[in-house]
Amino acid sequence: MEYLGLIIELLFLAMGIYIYLFATGRLRSNDQEAQKRAEAFRRRNGTWMRIAALLLIALMAVNICLHVMQLLAPAQ
């Protein structure tokens, strides 16, 4: 069960990284129409998405670190 929690934390970390990359415009689409919609969405919501993604990344990094330390600690 402990490993399931770690996997979920890793998924949330990946989601935070994906949102940050999207918010900064580093992810591109091959479809021109989808790219235009994404750019318009980024212009409206880019600031708070970057902040939220950075907070999510920081929180998940700390959680993963603590979780790994807990898993590697000797049993008592």
C-alpha positions in Angstrom: 0.0 0.0 0.0 2.9 2.3 0.7 4.2 1.9 -2.9 0.8 2.8 -4.3 1.0 6.2 -2.4 4.4 6.8 -3.9 3.2 6.0 -7.4 0.3 8.5 -6.9 2.7 11.1 -5.7 4.9 10.6 -8.8 1.8 10.9 -11.0 0.9 14.3 -9.3 4.6 15.4 -9.8 4.4 14.5 -13.5 1.1 16.4 -13.8 2.6 19.5 -12.2 5.6 19.3 -14.6 3.2 18.9 -17.6 1.1 21.9 -16.5 4.2 24.0 -16.0 5.5 23.1 -19.5 2.1 23.9 -21.0 1.8 27.2 -19.1 5.2 28.3 -20.3 4.5 27.4 -24.0 7.1 24.6 -24.3 4.5 22.0 -25.4 3.4 22.4 -29.0 0.7 20.8 -31.1 0.8 19.7 -34.7 -2.7 21.0 -35.3 -2.7 24.7 -36.0 -6.2 25.3 -34.7 -5.5 23.6 -31.4 -2.2 25.5 -31.1 -4.1 28.9 -31.5 -6.6 27.8 -28.9 -3.8 26.8 -26.5 -2.0 30.1 -27.0 -5.2 32.1 -26.3 -5.8 29.9 -23.1 -2.2 30.5 -22.0 -2.5 34.3 -22.4 -5.6 34.3 -20.2 -4.5 31.8 -17.6 -0.7 31.5 -17.8 0.3 33.4 -14.7 -1.8 31.5 -12.2 -1.1 28.2 -14.0 2.7 28.7 -13.6 2.3 29.5 -9.9 0.0 26.6 -9.2 2.3 24.2 -11.2 5.4 25.3 -9.3 3.6 24.9 -6.0 2.4 21.4 -7.0 5.9 20.4 -8.1 7.5 21.7 -4.8 4.9 20.0 -2.7 5.1 16.7 -4.5 8.9 16.8 -4.4 8.9 17.2 -0.6 6.3 14.5 -0.3 8.2 12.0 -2.4 11.4 12.7 -0.5 9.7 12.1 2.8 7.9 9.0 1.5 11.2 7.5 0.2 12.9 8.3 3.5 10.0 6.6 5.4 10.2 3.5 3.1 14.0 3.2 3.6 14.0 3.7 7.4 14.5 0.6 9.5 11.4 -0.9 10.8 10.7 -0.4 14.5 
